[in-house]
Amino acid sequence: MKIKNLMWLLCLVISKLAFADCFDKAGSYYHLDPDYLRAIAWQESNFNPKTKIKMDPLI
């Protein structure tokens, strides 16, 4: 049981590190501040990658 819990914890930590790294890589590639990109992601979707943005097609 302890090994299973440890594996879950390890997976969560690794996924959080990869998530944080994507903003750093994108910021470096596009010459933008990674914190600016994080702020946009927070405002638009609250860091939820499954969020669907509904847009009015007439705008």
N, C-alpha and C positions, 0 to 999 in steps of 0.2 A: 504494500500500500504506500509506503514512504517513497519508493522509487517512482511510482505512478504520479504522485503529487509533485515530486521533484521534476519529472519530465514536463508536466504541465507548466510549472513555474518557469522552467528553462525556455519553453516555447513562447510564453508570454513576453519574457524579457527580450528574446531575440527578435520577435516581431515588433516590439516597441523601438528597438534600436534601428531596425530597417526602416520603419516608418519615419523616424526622426532624420535618418540619413537622406531620404529622398528629397526633403526640402533643402538640405545643404547642397546636394548635387544639382538640383534644378536652379538654385540661386547662383551657384558658381557658373553653370552653363549659360544662363541668361543675364548674368551680371546684375543680379538683384539680391537684396538682403533676405536671407532665409527667414528671418523673423517677420518680414513683410508678407512672405508667402504663407507662413503659418497663420498670420492674422486674417488673411483672405480665406484660408481654409476653415478657420474657426467661424468667421462671419457667415460664410456661405452654407456650410454643412455641419458645423460643430464637430469637425473631424470624422464624420460618418461617411465612409467611402461608398455606401449603398444609397445615399441620398439622391433622389431624382429631382432636378430643378424643373419646375413647370414654367414655361415661357409662353407669353402671348405671341402667336405667329404674326400678328399685325404690327408688332413693335420692331 
